[in-house]
Amino acid sequence: MILQSGPFGLVSDADLAASLISGITRELGDEPARLPLRELCTRHLALNESFRDTDRWGPTSYFFTPYMPTVDGDIVPTAEARGRIPSSIDVLLGTTREESRLFLLPNNVLAEAGPEQVRLAGEAYSLPLPDALPPADQLATIITDGLFRRPAVDLARAHSDAGGRTFSYDFAWRADDLVGATHTLELPFLFDRLGAEDARGLVGANPPRELSRVMRKAWIDFATTGDPGWGRYEGGERSTMVFDSDY
């Protein structure tokens, strides 16, 4: 199993779910299923736009979507990663280093970040504020850690501790200072699409093509042999492959 950039932190409890349902109803109406499709789509677009407004949605705005699994003790018994994947299944998982930047660039959210936005994001993900960083980088770090990196690490540890063969990676290559190592940036490398027109705006004019070859080989090797080419994430080692300009 290969898990890339999974937002495993996107899980709500009953109280948060009730709050989100109230907000969704406010935007879509009491019976959205009865709306004509065009009107429903129009209201959903408005909902997506309004969900970025922290004045209306508070800290939950930094989840980027009001739709997520809810812990109910049955279908979703717990928010913890432990036990989600049987130890009999080999796992390769990881994230890009700055996942959240893709979601913060629209509407100048990243450019206009200040102490209040950073505080709200820390509240949303129950994380301390990073030190010695500009507000924009603090905001991106908190959301990346809360939504992607911390849950991925928890899952890797749980799977390894249960006896599973676990391999971890960190995609750290940065397109530029604005985009950084953002969500989906690894995909053109993995699928050999660096020269594609629809990828140039993300990877830039001169992405390292050897990095693409190295990544593709690792994924293929894992799929065919169960070994991507680096040490397992286990014990005190917690080996993690860093994909960057020097591979």
Disulfide bonds with the S-S distance in Angstrom:
none
